[in-house]
Every structure is written in structure tokens, then in C-alpha cells.
Amino acid sequence: MSDEHIDILDLQKKIEQYLQLGKTNIMFNFQSTSDNKIRLDVVTVNPRHEQSFLFHTSIGYDKRDALSRMLTYVKAYKSEHNSYTIQWSLKDNKELHTSYFRAKDIPEAIDKLHYGRDPNTITIFSVVLNPIS
């Protein structure tokens, strides 16, 4: 395995360790952008209801740079972003779910909920800004 691959795996492991999300699965989705950069979407998958949500997006010059930028974000996001609670259900399943997001504002929190799916498949019942702890 090359040094670059080892660095990438090491950065991914560090991000997972900082997040401390327990049994929640974390996916690292890389895409090339139109300006020849790399977009990294870190996605979490809740093991209880098996739904995925966007954690955060970073853009770098290559995978290593995108991961380094993500790690920098992960180290500081709790102090720099508000915490929101969203109660929602899938249109075809009326079970109420509660999910938590860190975001700069309510629209960003909702965008993270909608990530990778048709927004019409989810009913949002409430979005609440959590008190600062």
C-alpha cells in the first residue's frame, strides 16, 4: 500500500475517533469537482433506522487535503455550530424519528437531513435549536 493510501486511511480513522459516534456507520464519499478538486461528503448512517445523513462537506486539492480539512472541521465543529433536533418520518412509514445535527442555521440542518434523497419522501414535524450546553 502506498504512503498516500496509508495517510488517507489514517486520516479517516482519526475523523472517526474524534466523532465518537459509537455504532453509527461513517462513510467517506469522494467526488471530483468541475474545477479539478475533490469534494468529500462525510455521511453518517444511523443503525436504528438505517437512514443516512450528511455530516459535513469539505473540498480539497486531493483526497488527503479534503480529509485534512474535514479533520480540522471535526476538531472544532461543536464549538462553532449550533445543535438542532429534527423530528421527522418517512412518508411510507409513520414512525417518528428524532435526529440531531450541527449546522450554522436551520436550512443547513434540513439540507443535511435531505442529503441523498428526494425531500418529498420525508415529513418534518419540528426543527428545534438546542440550548447551548
N, CA, C and O atoms as CSV, one atom per row, in Angstrom:
chain,resi,resn,atom,element,x,y,z
A,1,MET,N,N,0.841,-1.173,0.000
A,1,MET,CA,C,0.000,0.000,0.000
A,1,MET,C,C,0.891,1.243,0.000
A,1,MET,O,O,1.895,1.289,0.711
A,2,SER,N,N,0.526,2.241,-0.791
A,2,SER,CA,C,1.351,3.444,-0.898
A,2,SER,C,C,1.209,4.325,0.341
A,2,SER,O,O,0.273,4.175,1.126
A,3,ASP,N,N,2.160,5.246,0.497
A,3,ASP,CA,C,2.114,6.190,1.616
A,3,ASP,C,C,0.830,7.022,1.576
A,3,ASP,O,O,0.245,7.324,2.616
A,4,GLU,N,N,0.399,7.390,0.366
A,4,GLU,CA,C,-0.824,8.196,0.234
A,4,GLU,C,C,-2.028,7.414,0.766
A,4,GLU,O,O,-2.854,7.969,1.491
A,5,HIS,N,N,-2.133,6.129,0.410
A,5,HIS,CA,C,-3.251,5.320,0.890
A,5,HIS,C,C,-3.212,5.166,2.412
A,5,HIS,O,O,-4.252,5.199,3.071
A,6,ILE,N,N,-2.020,5.001,2.960
A,6,ILE,CA,C,-1.873,4.883,4.414
A,6,ILE,C,C,-2.288,6.189,5.086
A,6,ILE,O,O,-2.979,6.169,6.104
A,7,ASP,N,N,-1.868,7.328,4.520
A,7,ASP,CA,C,-2.263,8.634,5.060
A,7,ASP,C,C,-3.780,8.811,5.024
A,7,ASP,O,O,-4.377,9.305,5.982
A,8,ILE,N,N,-4.397,8.407,3.917
A,8,ILE,CA,C,-5.848,8.537,3.769
A,8,ILE,C,C,-6.566,7.686,4.816
A,8,ILE,O,O,-7.497,8.161,5.466
A,9,LEU,N,N,-6.147,6.455,4.980
A,9,LEU,CA,C,-6.762,5.580,5.985
A,9,LEU,C,C,-6.555,6.125,7.398
A,9,LEU,O,O,-7.460,6.061,8.231
A,10,ASP,N,N,-5.366,6.659,7.664
A,10,ASP,CA,C,-5.072,7.231,8.973
A,10,ASP,C,C,-5.966,8.440,9.257
A,10,ASP,O,O,-6.490,8.572,10.363
A,11,LEU,N,N,-6.142,9.317,8.279
A,11,LEU,CA,C,-6.999,10.487,8.453
A,11,LEU,C,C,-8.458,10.065,8.677
A,11,LEU,O,O,-9.153,10.646,9.511
A,12,GLN,N,N,-8.915,9.054,7.930
A,12,GLN,CA,C,-10.286,8.577,8.108
A,12,GLN,C,C,-10.474,8.026,9.527
A,12,GLN,O,O,-11.495,8.280,10.165
A,13,LYS,N,N,-9.507,7.289,10.001
A,13,LYS,CA,C,-9.579,6.719,11.352
A,13,LYS,C,C,-9.614,7.834,12.398
A,13,LYS,O,O,-10.383,7.757,13.356
A,14,LYS,N,N,-8.788,8.868,12.224
A,14,LYS,CA,C,-8.769,9.986,13.170
A,14,LYS,C,C,-10.121,10.698,13.199
A,14,LYS,O,O,-10.611,11.063,14.268
A,15,ILE,N,N,-10.717,10.891,12.032
A,15,ILE,CA,C,-12.036,11.533,11.968
A,15,ILE,C,C,-13.064,10.697,12.716
A,15,ILE,O,O,-13.847,11.228,13.504
A,16,GLU,N,N,-13.062,9.391,12.471
A,16,GLU,CA,C,-13.997,8.504,13.166
A,16,GLU,C,C,-13.788,8.561,14.675
A,16,GLU,O,O,-14.762,8.571,15.429
A,17,GLN,N,N,-12.537,8.597,15.130
A,17,GLN,CA,C,-12.245,8.650,16.557
A,17,GLN,C,C,-12.724,9.959,17.183
A,17,GLN,O,O,-13.271,9.950,18.286
A,18,TYR,N,N,-12.525,11.082,16.492
A,18,TYR,CA,C,-12.974,12.366,17.019
A,18,TYR,C,C,-14.496,12.430,17.117
A,18,TYR,O,O,-15.036,13.004,18.062
A,19,LEU,N,N,-15.184,11.842,16.143
A,19,LEU,CA,C,-16.644,11.917,16.134
A,19,LEU,C,C,-17.280,11.101,17.247
A,19,LEU,O,O,-18.343,11.472,17.745
A,20,GLN,N,N,-16.665,10.016,17.644
A,20,GLN,CA,C,-17.177,9.172,18.729
A,20,GLN,C,C,-18.670,8.900,18.571
A,20,GLN,O,O,-19.455,9.189,19.475
A,21,LEU,N,N,-19.059,8.350,17.437
A,21,LEU,CA,C,-20.473,8.103,17.166
A,21,LEU,C,C,-20.913,6.678,17.470
A,21,LEU,O,O,-21.991,6.257,17.051
A,22,GLY,N,N,-20.092,5.942,18.188
A,22,GLY,CA,C,-20.492,4.606,18.612
A,22,GLY,C,C,-20.763,3.678,17.444
A,22,GLY,O,O,-19.913,3.488,16.575
A,23,LYS,N,N,-21.954,3.104,17.433
A,23,LYS,CA,C,-22.317,2.119,16.410
A,23,LYS,C,C,-22.736,2.759,15.082
A,23,LYS,O,O,-22.986,2.055,14.104
A,24,THR,N,N,-22.811,4.093,15.049
A,24,THR,CA,C,-23.168,4.779,13.813
A,24,THR,C,C,-22.079,4.554,12.769
A,24,THR,O,O,-20.892,4.724,13.047
A,25,ASN,N,N,-22.491,4.176,11.583
A,25,ASN,CA,C,-21.532,3.980,10.494
A,25,ASN,C,C,-21.171,5.324,9.879
A,25,ASN,O,O,-22.006,6.224,9.783
A,26,ILE,N,N,-19.928,5.442,9.468
A,26,ILE,CA,C,-19.449,6.662,8.821
A,26,ILE,C,C,-18.937,6.287,7.436
A,26,ILE,O,O,-18.138,5.363,7.284
A,27,MET,N,N,-19.413,7.023,6.423
A,27,MET,CA,C,-18.971,6.797,5.048
A,27,MET,C,C,-18.247,8.046,4.554
A,27,MET,O,O,-18.621,9.173,4.879
A,28,PHE,N,N,-17.208,7.816,3.766
A,28,PHE,CA,C,-16.444,8.894,3.161
A,28,PHE,C,C,-16.688,8.836,1.654
A,28,PHE,O,O,-16.178,7.947,0.971
A,29,ASN,N,N,-17.470,9.788,1.138
A,29,ASN,CA,C,-17.800,9.811,-0.287
A,29,ASN,C,C,-16.988,10.903,-0.983
A,29,ASN,O,O,-17.143,12.090,-0.696
A,30,PHE,N,N,-16.121,10.478,-1.904
A,30,PHE,CA,C,-15.277,11.406,-2.655
A,30,PHE,C,C,-15.833,11.580,-4.064
A,30,PHE,O,O,-16.270,10.615,-4.692
A,31,GLN,N,N,-15.811,12.826,-4.558
A,31,GLN,CA,C,-16.217,13.134,-5.928
A,31,GLN,C,C,-15.291,14.198,-6.487
A,31,GLN,O,O,-14.826,15.076,-5.760
A,32,SER,N,N,-15.026,14.115,-7.778
A,32,SER,CA,C,-14.268,15.174,-8.441
A,32,SER,C,C,-15.205,16.337,-8.735
A,32,SER,O,O,-16.370,16.140,-9.078
A,33,THR,N,N,-14.680,17.556,-8.595
A,33,THR,CA,C,-15.477,18.741,-8.906
A,33,THR,C,C,-15.118,19.234,-10.303
A,33,THR,O,O,-14.157,18.765,-10.912
A,34,SER,N,N,-15.897,20.179,-10.797
A,34,SER,CA,C,-15.658,20.704,-12.141
A,34,SER,C,C,-14.350,21.479,-12.242
A,34,SER,O,O,-13.823,21.658,-13.340
A,35,ASP,N,N,-13.820,21.939,-11.114
A,35,ASP,CA,C,-12.550,22.680,-11.133
A,35,ASP,C,C,-11.376,21.804,-10.675
A,35,ASP,O,O,-10.388,22.308,-10.141
A,36,ASN,N,N,-11.498,20.486,-10.891
A,36,ASN,CA,C,-10.435,19.509,-10.616
A,36,ASN,C,C,-10.011,19.434,-9.153
A,36,ASN,O,O,-8.848,19.164,-8.853
A,37,LYS,N,N,-10.947,19.672,-8.253
A,37,LYS,CA,C,-10.698,19.470,-6.832
A,37,LYS,C,C,-11.460,18.222,-6.395
A,37,LYS,O,O,-12.148,17.590,-7.196
A,38,ILE,N,N,-11.330,17.884,-5.137
A,38,ILE,CA,C,-12.020,16.714,-4.587
A,38,ILE,C,C,-13.010,17.181,-3.535
A,38,ILE,O,O,-12.656,17.899,-2.600
A,39,ARG,N,N,-14.251,16.762,-3.702
A,39,ARG,CA,C,-15.302,17.034,-2.719
A,39,ARG,C,C,-15.442,15.784,-1.853
A,39,ARG,O,O,-15.567,14.671,-2.363
A,40,LEU,N,N,-15.419,15.987,-0.540
A,40,LEU,CA,C,-15.605,14.900,0.410
A,40,LEU,C,C,-16.883,15.145,1.195
A,40,LEU,O,O,-17.014,16.154,1.888
A,41,ASP,N,N,-17.825,14.213,1.081
A,41,ASP,CA,C,-19.020,14.225,1.910
A,41,ASP,C,C,-18.852,13.133,2.958
A,41,ASP,O,O,-18.711,11.959,2.619
A,42,VAL,N,N,-18.866,13.517,4.224
A,42,VAL,CA,C,-18.868,12.523,5.296
A,42,VAL,C,C,-20.330,12.314,5.662
A,42,VAL,O,O,-21.048,13.246,6.025
A,43,VAL,N,N,-20.745,11.054,5.554
A,43,VAL,CA,C,-22.138,10.678,5.750
A,43,VAL,C,C,-22.215,9.719,6.931
A,43,VAL,O,O,-21.395,8.810,7.060
A,44,THR,N,N,-23.204,9.929,7.788
A,44,THR,CA,C,-23.432,9.019,8.906
A,44,THR,C,C,-24.674,8.180,8.622
A,44,THR,O,O,-25.633,8.657,8.014
A,45,VAL,N,N,-24.646,6.928,9.067
A,45,VAL,CA,C,-25.792,6.030,8.911
A,45,VAL,C,C,-26.224,5.591,10.301
A,45,VAL,O,O,-25.472,4.936,11.023
A,46,ASN,N,N,-27.444,5.961,10.664
A,46,ASN,CA,C,-27.969,5.606,11.973
A,46,ASN,C,C,-28.336,4.121,11.982
A,46,ASN,O,O,-29.127,3.683,11.147
A,47,PRO,N,N,-27.777,3.339,12.911
A,47,PRO,CA,C,-28.039,1.899,12.911
A,47,PRO,C,C,-29.471,1.531,13.305
A,47,PRO,O,O,-29.942,0.446,12.964
A,48,ARG,N,N,-30.172,2.423,14.022
A,48,ARG,CA,C,-31.521,2.103,14.474
A,48,ARG,C,C,-32.525,2.134,13.325
A,48,ARG,O,O,-33.290,1.187,13.140
A,49,HIS,N,N,-32.523,3.218,12.555
A,49,HIS,CA,C,-33.489,3.320,11.453
A,49,HIS,C,C,-32.830,3.209,10.079
A,49,HIS,O,O,-33.506,3.305,9.055
A,50,GLU,N,N,-31.514,3.007,10.056
A,50,GLU,CA,C,-30.752,2.765,8.829
A,50,GLU,C,C,-30.906,3.866,7.782
A,50,GLU,O,O,-30.922,3.593,6.582
A,51,GLN,N,N,-31.018,5.096,8.240
A,51,GLN,CA,C,-31.085,6.242,7.339
A,51,GLN,C,C,-29.744,6.968,7.379
A,51,GLN,O,O,-29.085,7.023,8.417
A,52,SER,N,N,-29.351,7.520,6.239
A,52,SER,CA,C,-28.073,8.229,6.166
A,52,SER,C,C,-28.312,9.738,6.101
A,52,SER,O,O,-29.313,10.213,5.564
A,53,PHE,N,N,-27.357,10.466,6.666
A,53,PHE,CA,C,-27.430,11.919,6.707
A,53,PHE,C,C,-26.050,12.509,6.455
A,53,PHE,O,O,-25.031,11.905,6.791
A,54,LEU,N,N,-26.030,13.682,5.868
A,54,LEU,CA,C,-24.770,14.389,5.661
A,54,LEU,C,C,-24.262,14.919,6.994
A,54,LEU,O,O,-24.993,15.584,7.729
A,55,PHE,N,N,-23.018,14.621,7.296
A,55,PHE,CA,C,-22.383,15.209,8.473
A,55,PHE,C,C,-21.757,16.554,8.084
A,55,PHE,O,O,-22.029,17.580,8.707
A,56,HIS,N,N,-20.915,16.530,7.044
A,56,HIS,CA,C,-20.259,17.753,6.591
A,56,HIS,C,C,-19.594,17.500,5.233
A,56,HIS,O,O,-19.291,16.360,4.882
A,57,THR,N,N,-19.377,18.568,4.486
A,57,THR,CA,C,-18.687,18.517,3.200
A,57,THR,C,C,-17.419,19.367,3.287
A,57,THR,O,O,-17.431,20.469,3.835
A,58,SER,N,N,-16.328,18.836,2.738
A,58,SER,CA,C,-15.104,19.636,2.600
A,58,SER,C,C,-14.591,19.468,1.180
A,58,SER,O,O,-14.874,18.470,0.517
A,59,ILE,N,N,-13.839,20.448,0.725
A,59,ILE,CA,C,-13.265,20.414,-0.623
A,59,ILE,C,C,-11.764,20.633,-0.499
A,59,ILE,O,O,-11.305,21.536,0.200
A,60,GLY,N,N,-11.010,19.785,-1.195
A,60,GLY,CA,C,-9.558,19.887,-1.155
A,60,GLY,C,C,-8.956,19.676,-2.529
A,60,GLY,O,O,-9.659,19.411,-3.505
A,61,TYR,N,N,-7.640,19.798,-2.584
A,61,TYR,CA,C,-6.923,19.620,-3.851
A,61,TYR,C,C,-6.806,18.149,-4.227
A,61,TYR,O,O,-6.691,17.806,-5.404
A,62,ASP,N,N,-6.836,17.269,-3.200
A,62,ASP,CA,C,-6.812,15.825,-3.416
A,62,ASP,C,C,-7.506,15.189,-2.210
A,62,ASP,O,O,-7.985,15.903,-1.330
A,63,LYS,N,N,-7.565,13.869,-2.160
A,63,LYS,CA,C,-8.266,13.193,-1.062
A,63,LYS,C,C,-7.642,13.523,0.285
A,63,LYS,O,O,-8.347,13.775,1.262
A,64,ARG,N,N,-6.327,13.519,0.328
A,64,ARG,CA,C,-5.618,13.795,1.581
A,64,ARG,C,C,-5.951,15.203,2.090
A,64,ARG,O,O,-6.210,15.390,3.279
A,65,ASP,N,N,-5.945,16.175,1.201
A,65,ASP,CA,C,-6.247,17.554,1.576
A,65,ASP,C,C,-7.706,17.679,2.038
A,65,ASP,O,O,-7.980,18.352,3.032
A,66,ALA,N,N,-8.634,17.045,1.335
A,66,ALA,CA,C,-10.056,17.090,1.727
A,66,ALA,C,C,-10.243,16.461,3.106
A,66,ALA,O,O,-10.996,16.981,3.930
A,67,LEU,N,N,-9.561,15.346,3.357
A,67,LEU,CA,C,-9.651,14.694,4.669
A,67,LEU,C,C,-9.017,15.550,5.763
A,67,LEU,O,O,-9.543,15.619,6.874
A,68,SER,N,N,-7.903,16.199,5.465
A,68,SER,CA,C,-7.259,17.082,6.446
A,68,SER,C,C,-8.179,18.243,6.809
A,68,SER,O,O,-8.278,18.625,7.975
A,69,ARG,N,N,-8.847,18.799,5.809
A,69,ARG,CA,C,-9.794,19.889,6.059
A,69,ARG,C,C,-10.980,19.386,6.890
A,69,ARG,O,O,-11.479,20.094,7.764
A,70,MET,N,N,-11.421,18.162,6.609
A,70,MET,CA,C,-12.522,17.575,7.377
A,70,MET,C,C,-12.095,17.365,8.823
A,70,MET,O,O,-12.864,17.648,9.742
A,71,LEU,N,N,-10.892,16.877,9.034
A,71,LEU,CA,C,-10.399,16.655,10.395
A,71,LEU,C,C,-10.336,17.977,11.164
A,71,LEU,O,O,-10.693,18.023,12.341
A,72,THR,N,N,-9.893,19.035,10.519
A,72,THR,CA,C,-9.867,20.360,11.147
A,72,THR,C,C,-11.276,20.777,11.554
A,72,THR,O,O,-11.483,21.290,12.654
A,73,TYR,N,N,-12.246,20.555,10.662
A,73,TYR,CA,C,-13.638,20.877,10.973
A,73,TYR,C,C,-14.132,20.052,12.164
A,73,TYR,O,O,-14.743,20.593,13.086
A,74,VAL,N,N,-13.868,18.756,12.143
A,74,VAL,CA,C,-14.350,17.843,13.181
A,74,VAL,C,C,-13.809,18.247,14.556
A,74,VAL,O,O,-14.506,18.124,15.563
A,75,LYS,N,N,-12.582,18.722,14.589
A,75,LYS,CA,C,-11.972,19.108,15.868
A,75,LYS,C,C,-12.647,20.341,16.478
A,75,LYS,O,O,-12.569,20.549,17.689
A,76,ALA,N,N,-13.306,21.157,15.657
A,76,ALA,CA,C,-13.856,22.426,16.151
A,76,ALA,C,C,-15.368,22.576,15.987
A,76,ALA,O,O,-15.928,23.555,16.480
A,77,TYR,N,N,-16.044,21.652,15.320
A,77,TYR,CA,C,-17.436,21.897,14.932
A,77,TYR,C,C,-18.387,22.087,16.116
A,77,TYR,O,O,-19.350,22.845,16.004
A,78,LYS,N,N,-18.141,21.423,17.236
A,78,LYS,CA,C,-19.063,21.546,18.364
A,78,LYS,C,C,-19.076,22.950,18.940
A,78,LYS,O,O,-20.106,23.405,19.438
A,79,SER,N,N,-17.953,23.638,18.880
A,79,SER,CA,C,-17.898,24.995,19.416
A,79,SER,C,C,-18.289,26.048,18.376
A,79,SER,O,O,-18.556,27.196,18.731
A,80,GLU,N,N,-18.323,25.671,17.104
A,80,GLU,CA,C,-18.577,26.656,16.046
A,80,GLU,C,C,-19.954,26.548,15.400
A,80,GLU,O,O,-20.343,27.439,14.645
A,81,HIS,N,N,-20.708,25.471,15.679
A,81,HIS,CA,C,-22.017,25.282,15.043
A,81,HIS,C,C,-23.087,24.992,16.085
A,81,HIS,O,O,-22.819,24.394,17.128
A,82,ASN,N,N,-24.300,25.428,15.781
A,82,ASN,CA,C,-25.437,25.176,16.659
A,82,ASN,C,C,-25.879,23.725,16.556
A,82,ASN,O,O,-25.631,23.051,15.557
A,83,SER,N,N,-26.529,23.265,17.596
A,83,SER,CA,C,-27.086,21.919,17.613
A,83,SER,C,C,-28.601,22.013,17.395
A,83,SER,O,O,-29.286,22.810,18.036
A,84,TYR,N,N,-29.106,21.181,16.476
A,84,TYR,CA,C,-30.536,21.163,16.164
A,84,TYR,C,C,-31.090,19.753,16.346
A,84,TYR,O,O,-30.405,18.761,16.092
A,85,THR,N,N,-32.336,19.687,16.787
A,85,THR,CA,C,-33.069,18.432,16.859
A,85,THR,C,C,-34.176,18.502,15.816
A,85,THR,O,O,-34.966,19.446,15.795
A,86,ILE,N,N,-34.225,17.491,14.952
A,86,ILE,CA,C,-35.275,17.432,13.937
A,86,ILE,C,C,-36.096,16.170,14.184
A,86,ILE,O,O,-35.549,15.073,14.297
A,87,GLN,N,N,-37.417,16.340,14.266
A,87,GLN,CA,C,-38.321,15.195,14.345
A,87,GLN,C,C,-38.949,15.013,12.972
A,87,GLN,O,O,-39.447,15.966,12.373
A,88,TRP,N,N,-38.920,13.781,12.481
A,88,TRP,CA,C,-39.319,13.523,11.106
A,88,TRP,C,C,-39.830,12.090,10.969
A,88,TRP,O,O,-39.657,11.263,11.865
A,89,SER,N,N,-40.462,11.817,9.829
A,89,SER,CA,C,-40.841,10.444,9.481
A,89,SER,C,C,-40.761,10.302,7.970
A,89,SER,O,O,-40.823,11.283,7.230
A,90,LEU,N,N,-40.621,9.057,7.533
A,90,LEU,CA,C,-40.688,8.759,6.106
A,90,LEU,C,C,-42.146,8.747,5.697
A,90,LEU,O,O,-43.004,8.351,6.485
A,91,LYS,N,N,-42.444,9.177,4.476
A,91,LYS,CA,C,-43.834,9.241,4.001
A,91,LYS,C,C,-44.514,7.876,4.050
A,91,LYS,O,O,-45.701,7.789,4.365
A,92,ASP,N,N,-43.773,6.801,3.738
A,92,ASP,CA,C,-44.377,5.469,3.697
A,92,ASP,C,C,-44.292,4.735,5.040
A,92,ASP,O,O,-44.685,3.572,5.130
A,93,ASN,N,N,-43.785,5.399,6.077
A,93,ASN,CA,C,-43.660,4.792,7.396
A,93,ASN,C,C,-43.901,5.901,8.413
A,93,ASN,O,O,-43.119,6.849,8.489
A,94,LYS,N,N,-44.935,5.799,9.166
A,94,LYS,CA,C,-45.335,6.898,10.061
A,94,LYS,C,C,-44.588,6.925,11.391
A,94,LYS,O,O,-44.922,7.722,12.267
A,95,GLU,N,N,-43.568,6.055,11.556
A,95,GLU,CA,C,-42.797,6.061,12.796
A,95,GLU,C,C,-42.038,7.383,12.922
A,95,GLU,O,O,-41.358,7.807,11.988
A,96,LEU,N,N,-42.161,8.023,14.073
A,96,LEU,CA,C,-41.492,9.288,14.318
A,96,LEU,C,C,-40.041,9.042,14.710
A,96,LEU,O,O,-39.759,8.221,15.584
A,97,HIS,N,N,-39.117,9.757,14.061
A,97,HIS,CA,C,-37.694,9.651,14.348
A,97,HIS,C,C,-37.190,11.001,14.852
A,97,HIS,O,O,-37.722,12.052,14.495
A,98,THR,N,N,-36.168,10.951,15.676
A,98,THR,CA,C,-35.511,12.158,16.166
A,98,THR,C,C,-34.042,12.079,15.780
A,98,THR,O,O,-33.363,11.104,16.103
A,99,SER,N,N,-33.551,13.101,15.091
A,99,SER,CA,C,-32.146,13.144,14.677
A,99,SER,C,C,-31.555,14.482,15.092
A,99,SER,O,O,-32.252,15.488,15.224
A,100,TYR,N,N,-30.242,14.453,15.294
A,100,TYR,CA,C,-29.525,15.635,15.772
A,100,TYR,C,C,-28.482,16.049,14.744
A,100,TYR,O,O,-27.795,15.207,14.165
A,101,PHE,N,N,-28.372,17.352,14.524
A,101,PHE,CA,C,-27.453,17.882,13.527
A,101,PHE,C,C,-26.729,19.095,14.096
A,101,PHE,O,O,-27.282,19.845,14.900
A,102,ARG,N,N,-25.489,19.276,13.668
A,102,ARG,CA,C,-24.751,20.512,13.912
A,102,ARG,C,C,-24.757,21.269,12.595
A,102,ARG,O,O,-24.417,20.717,11.549
A,103,ALA,N,N,-25.145,22.534,12.653
A,103,ALA,CA,C,-25.234,23.336,11.436
A,103,ALA,C,C,-25.173,24.812,11.803
A,103,ALA,O,O,-25.350,25.187,12.962
A,104,LYS,N,N,-24.919,25.651,10.786
A,104,LYS,CA,C,-24.856,27.094,11.040
A,104,LYS,C,C,-26.253,27.687,11.201
A,104,LYS,O,O,-26.430,28.710,11.863
A,105,ASP,N,N,-27.258,27.026,10.580
A,105,ASP,CA,C,-28.625,27.523,10.675
A,105,ASP,C,C,-29.616,26.403,10.341
A,105,ASP,O,O,-29.213,25.294,9.989
A,106,ILE,N,N,-30.902,26.701,10.455
A,106,ILE,CA,C,-31.937,25.697,10.225
A,106,ILE,C,C,-31.921,25.162,8.785
A,106,ILE,O,O,-32.002,23.947,8.600
A,107,PRO,N,N,-31.820,26.019,7.763
A,107,PRO,CA,C,-31.790,25.459,6.394
A,107,PRO,C,C,-30.645,24.464,6.176
A,107,PRO,O,O,-30.826,23.458,5.490
A,108,GLU,N,N,-29.479,24.733,6.748
A,108,GLU,CA,C,-28.365,23.798,6.599
A,108,GLU,C,C,-28.669,22.478,7.313
A,108,GLU,O,O,-28.334,21.411,6.799
A,109,ALA,N,N,-29.290,22.537,8.477
A,109,ALA,CA,C,-29.665,21.311,9.200
A,109,ALA,C,C,-30.652,20.482,8.370
A,109,ALA,O,O,-30.530,19.260,8.286
A,110,ILE,N,N,-31.613,21.150,7.768
A,110,ILE,CA,C,-32.599,20.443,6.930
A,110,ILE,C,C,-31.931,19.863,5.688
A,110,ILE,O,O,-32.268,18.756,5.268
A,111,ASP,N,N,-30.985,20.596,5.094
A,111,ASP,CA,C,-30.244,20.067,3.939
A,111,ASP,C,C,-29.489,18.791,4.310
A,111,ASP,O,O,-29.405,17.861,3.507
A,112,LYS,N,N,-28.947,18.747,5.515
A,112,LYS,CA,C,-28.236,17.547,5.962
A,112,LYS,C,C,-29.196,16.376,6.119
A,112,LYS,O,O,-28.839,15.238,5.816
A,113,LEU,N,N,-30.396,16.640,6.583
A,113,LEU,CA,C,-31.423,15.598,6.683
A,113,LEU,C,C,-31.808,15.079,5.302
A,113,LEU,O,O,-31.957,13.872,5.111
A,114,HIS,N,N,-31.970,15.982,4.341
A,114,HIS,CA,C,-32.414,15.613,2.989
A,114,HIS,C,C,-31.321,15.007,2.111
A,114,HIS,O,O,-31.625,14.484,1.038
A,115,TYR,N,N,-30.076,15.062,2.531
A,115,TYR,CA,C,-28.942,14.635,1.714
A,115,TYR,C,C,-29.183,13.260,1.071
A,115,TYR,O,O,-29.489,12.283,1.754
A,116,GLY,N,N,-29.037,13.214,-0.245
A,116,GLY,CA,C,-29.095,11.955,-0.980
A,116,GLY,C,C,-30.485,11.384,-1.170
A,116,GLY,O,O,-30.617,10.234,-1.589
A,117,ARG,N,N,-31.509,12.137,-0.881
A,117,ARG,CA,C,-32.863,11.613,-1.058
A,117,ARG,C,C,-33.794,12.717,-1.550
A,117,ARG,O,O,-33.485,13.904,-1.441
A,118,ASP,N,N,-34.917,12.313,-2.083
A,118,ASP,CA,C,-35.959,13.237,-2.515
A,118,ASP,C,C,-36.592,13.846,-1.259
A,118,ASP,O,O,-37.107,13.105,-0.422
A,119,PRO,N,N,-36.567,15.163,-1.106
A,119,PRO,CA,C,-37.156,15.791,0.083
A,119,PRO,C,C,-38.638,15.459,0.265
A,119,PRO,O,O,-39.161,15.546,1.375
A,120,ASN,N,N,-39.310,15.081,-0.813
A,120,ASN,CA,C,-40.732,14.753,-0.717
A,120,ASN,C,C,-40.985,13.414,-0.039
A,120,ASN,O,O,-42.138,13.065,0.212
A,121,THR,N,N,-39.935,12.656,0.265
A,121,THR,CA,C,-40.114,11.358,0.921
A,121,THR,C,C,-40.080,11.467,2.439
A,121,THR,O,O,-40.255,10.468,3.138
A,122,ILE,N,N,-39.855,12.678,2.956
A,122,ILE,CA,C,-39.740,12.900,4.401
A,122,ILE,C,C,-40.734,13.974,4.833
A,122,ILE,O,O,-40.901,14.992,4.162
A,123,THR,N,N,-41.381,13.728,5.954
A,123,THR,CA,C,-42.212,14.740,6.591
A,123,THR,C,C,-41.458,15.231,7.827
A,123,THR,O,O,-41.093,14.440,8.697
A,124,ILE,N,N,-41.231,16.533,7.893
A,124,ILE,CA,C,-40.562,17.135,9.050
A,124,ILE,C,C,-41.639,17.699,9.965
A,124,ILE,O,O,-42.474,18.497,9.537
A,125,PHE,N,N,-41.617,17.284,11.219
A,125,PHE,CA,C,-42.593,17.755,12.185
A,125,PHE,C,C,-42.081,18.924,13.001
A,125,PHE,O,O,-42.847,19.823,13.349
A,126,SER,N,N,-40.789,18.921,13.311
A,126,SER,CA,C,-40.245,20.052,14.068
A,126,SER,C,C,-38.747,20.147,13.871
A,126,SER,O,O,-38.059,19.151,13.649
A,127,VAL,N,N,-38.259,21.386,13.959
A,127,VAL,CA,C,-36.824,21.669,13.974
A,127,VAL,C,C,-36.619,22.616,15.157
A,127,VAL,O,O,-37.215,23.691,15.221
A,128,VAL,N,N,-35.770,22.196,16.085
A,128,VAL,CA,C,-35.549,22.961,17.303
A,128,VAL,C,C,-34.066,23.250,17.475
A,128,VAL,O,O,-33.222,22.365,17.329
A,129,LEU,N,N,-33.768,24.504,17.787
A,129,LEU,CA,C,-32.411,24.880,18.162
A,129,LEU,C,C,-32.219,24.447,19.614
A,129,LEU,O,O,-32.964,24.883,20.491
A,130,ASN,N,N,-31.244,23.609,19.869
A,130,ASN,CA,C,-30.993,23.112,21.221
A,130,ASN,C,C,-30.288,24.178,22.041
A,130,ASN,O,O,-29.520,24.973,21.499
A,131,PRO,N,N,-30.541,24.200,23.349
A,131,PRO,CA,C,-29.832,25.145,24.217
A,131,PRO,C,C,-28.332,24.892,24.191
A,131,PRO,O,O,-27.892,23.759,23.997
A,132,ILE,N,N,-27.566,25.923,24.383
A,132,ILE,CA,C,-26.108,25.792,24.450
A,132,ILE,C,C,-25.754,25.158,25.793
A,132,ILE,O,O,-26.203,25.598,26.851
A,133,SER,N,N,-24.936,24.111,25.713
A,133,SER,CA,C,-24.591,23.423,26.974
A,133,SER,C,C,-23.236,23.838,27.471
A,133,SER,O,O,-22.788,23.361,28.514
